[in-house]
Amino acid sequence: MMAPTGDEVSGEIGDAYHEPLPGGPASPEFSALLEDSAEDLYENAPCGYLSTLMDGTIAKVNARLLEWLGYRREDLVGRRRFSDLLTVGGRMYYETHIAPMLAMHGQVGGLALELRRADRSRLPILVTSVVKSGPDGTAQLIRTTIFDASDRRAYEQELLRARRTAELERERVQKFASTLQRTLLPPTLPVVPGVDVAAYFHPASRDEVGGDFYDLFPLTGQTWGLFLGDVSGKGPEAAAVTSLTRYTLRAAAVYDPDPVEVLHNLNTVLNQEYHGSDPRFCTVIYGSLTPDASGATLTLASGGHPPALLIRADGTTRFVETPGGMLVGPIPEAVFASAEIHLGPGDTLLFYTDGLTEARVNGRERFDEDQLMDILAAAGPTDAATLIAALVELLRGFGDGVEDDTALLALSVPVTTGDRHT
């Protein structure tokens, strides 16, 4: 027997390739299987399918959606409208929004609704609907694909719970910070004979405790101590330094009321307490106030703090300089200087922290000491309460431009009837 030639082999392979195989793609059995598979795919798809007439009457529904809802096919087809399966709120939304959108655009997609099951429980879903038209272009029915959104809803609820937990935690932190901040400031200021006093504290953040502080307290029957300052840093650590600073200043003033000595004592305490890997310091201005028949005399000592601003009764304005005053705490042998001034009727003295003079105007340029003095000089003579009220409005006008806490303390000698006549 002779071996087949290459052409003969190729012909046999070609004939075998073109011969219909039993159950192959061209066989009736395979075609029937395709039809069965398409119907099975529709009925048991991972999503729900629904066809309705244009009035919403259900014309066709797949087994998957029936399984989700707990209905029989005969309970829905020809008997119910799609909107009947929705919750009350969902039905209103469908009729007022979805149906008009379908009429106008022919389709809607990704809408979140809720179906009500046969047992009255709810099923969160995502809906996509498309209007199908006949050969003449007339809308015939609406085909709707429905996805089970239970997992998405559970995820959303989990996110909501996490957000609520975070909000509660933030409220707790803010309450703690606010409570702690109040312990670092006097609840009220005492009444000083012959002198009006006003103060204000503006927190830059509700979540963190700031380091700004002020106080006014009696030393003897004739003399009062006062201070205003700013501790480096924020948070609980800064609060601890602030608390130590306040009580040290009070104790040091009782021991030796001379303002320079008060700051020397505070410097010694802070330097010894915070000389390691976490050094802490503060700026502070301390004053000894003595009212008299013609007003009040103040002796001020500054430790690296912005100078007080004096507004005289005639409207002239200037800073009360204390040259050479160093930061309190960083070095053991700090040098402090003092100055003495007298306040007469109509005079006002302002103490402030740098949260005011380092705020950003319109979120850009810094507001500085010169601008502050210009504003107060233009405003003319004032008193403690009026001055603080004006500065509070100024701070509010800065909005988010106030990036640091701000403490304000003002003293003024009231003008009496006799003073006006003179």
C-alpha positions as CSV (number, residue, x, y, z in Angstrom):
1,M,0.0,0.0,0.0
2,M,1.3,3.4,-0.9
3,A,1.4,6.2,1.7
4,P,-1.1,9.0,1.1
5,T,0.2,12.2,-0.4
6,G,0.2,15.5,1.4
7,D,-2.8,16.7,-0.6
8,E,-4.7,13.6,0.3
9,V,-4.0,14.1,4.0
10,S,-5.0,17.7,3.8
11,G,-8.3,16.7,2.1
12,E,-9.1,14.2,4.7
13,I,-8.5,16.7,7.5
14,G,-10.5,19.4,5.7
15,D,-13.5,17.0,5.2
16,A,-13.3,16.0,8.9
17,Y,-13.2,19.6,10.0
18,H,-16.3,20.5,7.9
19,E,-18.3,17.5,8.9
20,P,-20.9,18.4,11.6
21,L,-20.0,16.7,14.9
22,P,-22.7,15.1,17.0
23,G,-23.9,17.8,19.4
24,G,-21.7,20.4,17.7
25,P,-22.4,24.1,17.2
26,A,-24.6,23.5,14.2
27,S,-26.6,20.6,15.7
28,P,-30.3,21.0,16.8
29,E,-29.2,19.7,20.2
30,F,-26.7,22.5,20.7
31,S,-29.2,25.1,19.6
32,A,-31.8,23.8,22.1
33,L,-29.1,24.0,24.8
34,L,-28.4,27.6,23.9
35,E,-32.0,28.5,24.3
36,D,-32.2,26.7,27.6
37,S,-29.0,28.5,28.8
38,A,-30.4,31.9,27.8
39,E,-33.6,31.3,29.7
40,D,-31.7,29.9,32.7
41,L,-29.4,32.9,32.6
42,Y,-32.3,35.3,32.6
43,E,-34.1,33.4,35.4
44,N,-31.2,32.9,37.7
45,A,-29.0,35.8,36.9
46,P,-27.2,37.4,39.9
47,C,-29.4,40.4,39.5
48,G,-33.2,40.9,39.2
49,Y,-34.9,41.6,35.8
50,L,-38.3,43.2,35.4
51,S,-40.2,44.2,32.3
52,T,-43.2,46.6,32.7
53,L,-45.7,48.2,30.4
54,M,-45.5,51.9,30.0
55,D,-48.0,52.4,32.8
56,G,-45.8,50.4,35.1
57,T,-47.7,47.1,35.1
58,I,-45.4,44.2,35.6
59,A,-45.3,42.0,32.4
60,K,-42.3,39.8,33.1
61,V,-40.1,39.1,36.2
62,N,-37.2,36.7,36.6
63,A,-36.9,34.0,39.3
64,R,-34.0,35.8,41.1
65,L,-36.2,38.9,41.8
66,L,-39.1,36.6,42.9
67,E,-36.7,34.8,45.3
68,W,-35.5,38.1,46.8
69,L,-39.0,39.4,47.3
70,G,-40.7,36.2,48.4
71,Y,-43.5,36.5,45.8
72,R,-44.9,34.0,43.3
73,R,-44.9,35.0,39.6
74,E,-48.7,35.1,39.5
75,D,-48.7,37.5,42.4
76,L,-47.0,40.1,40.3
77,V,-47.4,39.7,36.6
78,G,-50.4,41.6,35.3
79,R,-51.5,42.4,38.9
80,R,-49.0,44.8,40.3
81,R,-47.0,47.8,39.2
82,F,-43.3,48.2,39.8
83,S,-44.0,51.3,42.0
84,D,-46.3,49.1,44.2
85,L,-43.2,47.1,45.3
86,L,-41.4,50.2,46.5
87,T,-41.5,51.8,50.0
88,V,-43.7,54.8,50.4
89,G,-40.8,57.2,50.0
90,G,-39.4,55.2,47.1
91,R,-42.8,55.2,45.4
92,M,-43.1,59.0,45.6
93,Y,-39.6,59.4,44.3
94,Y,-40.3,57.0,41.4
95,E,-43.4,58.8,40.4
96,T,-42.1,62.3,40.7
97,H,-38.6,61.9,39.4
98,I,-37.8,58.5,37.8
99,A,-40.9,58.2,35.6
100,P,-40.6,61.7,34.2
101,M,-36.8,61.1,33.5
102,L,-37.7,57.9,31.7
103,A,-40.3,59.7,29.6
104,M,-37.8,62.5,28.7
105,H,-34.6,60.6,28.3
106,G,-35.6,57.0,27.8
107,Q,-33.3,55.7,30.5
108,V,-32.1,56.2,34.1
109,G,-29.3,54.4,35.9
110,G,-27.7,53.8,39.3
111,L,-30.6,55.0,41.3
112,A,-30.9,53.8,45.0
113,L,-34.3,52.7,46.1
114,E,-35.8,50.2,48.5
115,L,-38.2,47.3,47.7
116,R,-40.6,46.0,50.2
117,R,-40.6,42.2,50.4
118,A,-43.7,40.0,50.9
119,D,-42.8,39.8,54.6
120,R,-42.8,43.6,54.8
121,S,-39.0,43.7,55.3
122,R,-36.9,46.1,53.1
123,L,-34.4,45.3,50.4
124,P,-32.0,48.1,49.3
125,I,-31.5,48.1,45.6
126,L,-29.8,49.9,42.7
127,V,-32.0,50.4,39.6
128,T,-31.2,50.9,35.9
129,S,-34.2,51.2,33.5
130,V,-34.4,51.5,29.7
131,V,-37.4,52.3,27.6
132,K,-37.8,49.8,24.6
133,S,-39.6,51.0,21.5
134,G,-41.3,49.1,18.7
135,P,-40.5,49.2,15.0
136,D,-42.6,52.3,14.6
137,G,-40.7,54.1,17.4
138,T,-43.5,53.9,19.9
139,A,-42.5,53.2,23.5
140,Q,-43.6,49.6,24.3
141,L,-42.2,48.7,27.6
142,I,-39.6,49.4,30.3
143,R,-36.8,47.0,31.1
144,T,-35.4,47.3,34.5
145,T,-32.3,45.7,36.0
146,I,-32.2,45.5,39.8
147,F,-29.1,44.9,41.9
148,D,-29.1,43.9,45.5
149,A,-27.5,46.7,47.4
150,S,-27.6,45.1,50.9
151,D,-23.8,44.9,51.1
152,R,-23.5,48.5,50.0
153,R,-26.1,49.6,52.5
154,A,-24.3,47.7,55.3
155,Y,-21.0,49.3,54.2
156,E,-22.7,52.8,54.3
157,Q,-24.1,52.1,57.7
158,E,-20.7,51.0,58.9
159,L,-19.2,54.2,57.6
160,L,-22.0,56.2,59.3
161,R,-21.4,54.4,62.6
162,A,-17.7,55.1,62.2
163,R,-18.4,58.7,61.5
164,R,-20.7,59.0,64.4
165,T,-18.2,57.4,66.7
166,A,-15.5,59.8,65.4
167,E,-17.9,62.8,65.9
168,L,-18.6,61.6,69.5
169,E,-14.9,61.2,70.1
170,R,-14.2,64.6,68.7
171,E,-17.0,66.1,70.9
172,R,-15.4,64.4,73.9
173,V,-12.0,65.7,73.0
174,Q,-13.4,69.2,72.5
175,K,-15.2,69.1,75.8
176,F,-12.1,68.0,77.5
177,A,-10.0,70.7,75.8
178,S,-12.6,73.3,76.7
179,T,-12.8,72.2,80.3
180,L,-9.0,72.1,80.7
181,Q,-8.7,75.5,79.0
182,R,-11.1,77.0,81.5
183,T,-9.0,75.8,84.4
184,L,-6.1,77.8,82.9
185,L,-8.0,81.1,82.9
186,P,-9.7,82.9,85.7
187,P,-13.5,82.4,85.6
188,T,-14.1,86.1,86.4
189,L,-11.8,89.1,86.9
190,P,-11.9,90.8,90.3
191,V,-13.0,94.3,90.8
192,V,-10.2,96.8,91.1
193,P,-11.1,100.1,92.8
194,G,-10.8,103.0,90.3
195,V,-9.8,100.8,87.4
196,D,-12.0,99.1,84.7
197,V,-10.8,95.7,83.5
198,A,-11.8,93.5,80.6
199,A,-10.4,90.3,79.0
200,Y,-11.0,87.8,76.3
201,F,-9.6,84.5,75.1
202,H,-10.0,83.4,71.5
203,P,-9.1,79.7,70.8
204,A,-7.7,79.0,67.4
205,S,-8.8,75.3,67.7
206,R,-11.6,73.6,69.6
207,D,-9.6,70.3,69.6
208,E,-6.4,71.5,71.3
209,V,-5.6,73.3,74.5
210,G,-3.7,76.4,73.9
211,G,-0.9,77.9,75.9
212,D,-2.2,81.5,76.2
213,F,-3.1,82.7,79.7
214,Y,-3.8,85.8,81.8
215,D,-4.7,86.6,85.4
216,L,-5.4,89.5,87.8
217,F,-5.3,89.0,91.5
218,P,-4.9,91.0,94.8
219,L,-1.5,91.1,96.5
220,T,-2.2,93.6,99.3
221,G,-4.9,96.0,100.1
222,Q,-3.4,98.5,97.7
223,T,-1.6,96.5,95.1
224,W,-2.7,94.0,92.4
225,G,-0.7,91.6,90.4
226,L,-1.5,90.9,86.7
227,F,0.1,88.9,83.9
228,L,-0.5,87.7,80.4
229,G,1.6,85.3,78.4
230,D,2.0,82.5,75.9
231,V,3.5,79.0,76.5
232,S,5.3,77.3,73.6
233,G,3.4,74.4,72.0
234,K,-0.2,73.1,72.3
235,G,-2.0,70.2,73.9
236,P,-1.8,68.6,77.3
237,E,2.0,69.2,77.6
238,A,1.5,72.9,77.0
239,A,-1.4,73.0,79.4
240,A,0.8,71.5,82.1
241,V,3.4,74.2,81.5
242,T,0.7,76.9,81.6
243,S,-0.7,75.6,84.9
244,L,2.8,75.6,86.4
245,T,3.5,79.1,85.0
246,R,0.3,80.6,86.4
247,Y,0.7,79.2,89.9
248,T,4.4,80.0,90.0
249,L,3.7,83.6,89.0
250,R,1.1,84.0,91.8
251,A,3.4,82.4,94.4
252,A,6.4,84.4,93.3
253,A,4.5,87.6,93.5
254,V,3.5,86.9,97.1
255,Y,7.1,86.1,97.9
256,D,8.6,89.2,96.2
257,P,6.1,91.5,94.3
258,D,8.9,93.2,92.3
259,P,8.0,92.3,88.7
260,V,11.6,91.6,87.6
261,E,12.1,89.3,90.5
262,V,8.8,87.5,89.8
263,L,10.0,86.7,86.3
264,H,13.4,85.6,87.7
265,N,11.7,83.1,89.9
266,L,9.5,81.8,87.1
267,N,12.6,81.5,84.9
268,T,14.3,79.4,87.5
269,V,11.3,77.0,87.9
270,L,10.8,76.5,84.2
271,N,14.5,76.0,83.5
272,Q,14.9,73.4,86.2
273,E,11.7,71.6,85.3
274,Y,12.2,71.5,81.6
275,H,15.9,71.5,80.9
276,G,16.1,68.0,79.3
277,S,15.1,66.7,75.9
278,D,11.8,68.5,76.0
279,P,12.6,72.1,76.8
280,R,9.7,74.5,77.4
281,F,9.5,78.2,77.6
282,C,7.1,81.1,77.6
283,T,6.7,84.8,76.9
284,V,5.0,86.7,79.6
285,I,4.5,90.3,80.8
286,Y,3.9,90.8,84.5
287,G,2.7,93.9,86.2
288,S,2.2,95.4,89.6
289,L,-0.8,97.7,89.7
290,T,-1.4,100.3,92.4
291,P,-4.5,102.5,92.1
292,D,-4.2,106.0,93.5
293,A,-6.2,109.2,93.7
294,S,-5.2,110.3,90.2
295,G,-5.5,106.9,88.4
296,A,-3.2,104.0,88.7
297,T,0.5,103.2,88.6
298,L,1.9,100.1,86.9
299,T,5.3,98.6,87.0
300,L,5.7,96.2,84.1
301,A,8.4,93.5,83.4
302,S,8.5,91.6,80.1
303,G,10.0,88.3,79.3
304,G,10.2,88.2,75.5
305,H,6.5,89.3,75.2
306,P,5.0,91.8,72.7
307,P,4.9,95.2,74.4
308,A,1.7,96.6,76.0
309,L,0.0,99.2,74.0
310,L,-1.0,102.5,75.7
311,I,-3.9,104.7,74.5
312,R,-4.0,108.0,76.2
313,A,-7.1,110.1,76.9
314,D,-6.0,112.6,74.2
315,G,-5.9,109.8,71.6
316,T,-2.1,109.4,71.4
317,T,-1.0,105.8,71.2
318,R,2.4,104.2,71.9
319,F,4.0,100.9,72.9
320,V,5.3,100.5,76.4
321,E,8.8,99.1,75.7
322,T,10.8,97.0,78.2
323,P,14.1,96.6,76.3
324,G,16.2,93.5,77.0
325,G,13.5,91.2,78.3
326,M,14.4,87.6,77.4
327,L,12.3,84.5,76.9
328,V,11.4,82.8,80.2
329,G,12.8,79.3,80.7
330,P,15.5,78.5,78.1
331,I,18.6,79.7,79.9
332,P,19.2,79.9,83.7
333,E,20.6,83.5,83.8
334,A,17.9,85.3,81.8
335,V,17.8,89.1,81.9
336,F,14.5,91.0,82.4
337,A,13.7,94.7,82.3
338,S,10.9,96.8,83.7
339,A,9.1,100.1,83.0
340,E,6.8,102.2,85.0
341,I,3.8,104.1,83.7
342,H,0.9,106.0,85.2
343,L,-2.7,105.7,83.9
344,G,-4.8,108.8,84.3
345,P,-8.6,109.3,83.6
346,G,-9.4,108.2,80.1
347,D,-6.2,106.2,79.6
348,T,-6.3,102.6,78.5
349,L,-3.6,99.9,78.4
350,L,-3.8,96.7,76.3
351,F,-2.0,93.4,76.8
352,Y,-2.2,90.8,74.0
353,T,-0.6,87.6,72.7
354,D,0.9,87.2,69.3
355,G,-2.2,85.3,68.0
356,L,-3.6,88.8,67.3
357,T,-0.5,90.3,65.6
358,E,0.3,87.2,63.5
359,A,-3.2,86.6,62.1
360,R,-3.5,86.6,58.3
361,V,-5.6,89.2,56.6
362,N,-7.8,87.6,53.9
363,G,-5.7,84.5,54.3
364,R,-2.5,86.1,53.0
365,E,-0.5,89.0,54.6
366,R,0.2,89.1,58.3
367,F,-1.5,91.6,60.6
368,D,1.3,93.1,62.7
369,E,1.9,95.5,65.7
370,D,2.1,98.6,63.5
371,Q,-1.3,97.8,61.9
372,L,-2.7,97.2,65.4
373,M,-1.5,100.6,66.6
374,D,-2.7,102.4,63.5
375,I,-6.2,100.9,64.0
376,L,-6.3,101.9,67.7
377,A,-4.8,105.3,67.0
378,A,-7.5,106.0,64.4
379,A,-10.2,104.9,66.8
380,G,-9.1,107.4,69.4
381,P,-9.7,107.3,73.2
382,T,-11.5,104.3,74.5
383,D,-12.0,102.2,77.6
384,A,-11.2,98.6,78.5
385,A,-14.6,97.0,77.6
386,T,-15.0,99.0,74.4
387,L,-11.5,98.1,73.3
388,I,-11.9,94.4,73.9
389,A,-15.2,94.3,72.1
390,A,-13.6,96.0,69.1
391,L,-10.7,93.5,69.0
392,V,-13.1,90.6,69.3
393,E,-14.8,91.8,66.2
394,L,-11.4,92.2,64.5
395,L,-10.5,88.6,65.3
396,R,-13.8,87.4,64.0
397,G,-13.2,89.3,60.8
398,F,-10.0,87.4,60.3
399,G,-11.9,84.1,60.3
400,D,-9.5,81.2,59.6
401,G,-6.7,83.7,59.4
402,V,-6.3,83.4,63.2
403,E,-3.9,80.5,63.4
404,D,-2.9,80.8,67.0
405,D,-4.8,81.3,70.3
406,T,-5.2,84.9,71.4
407,A,-5.5,86.3,74.9
408,L,-6.5,90.0,75.5
409,L,-6.4,91.9,78.7
410,A,-7.2,95.7,79.0
411,L,-7.1,98.2,81.9
412,S,-8.6,101.7,81.8
413,V,-9.2,104.5,84.3
414,P,-12.7,105.8,84.0
415,V,-13.4,109.5,83.3
416,T,-15.4,111.1,86.1
417,T,-17.6,114.2,85.9
418,G,-14.9,116.3,87.5
419,D,-12.3,115.0,85.0
420,R,-14.5,116.1,82.1
421,H,-14.8,119.6,83.5
422,T,-11.1,120.0,83.9
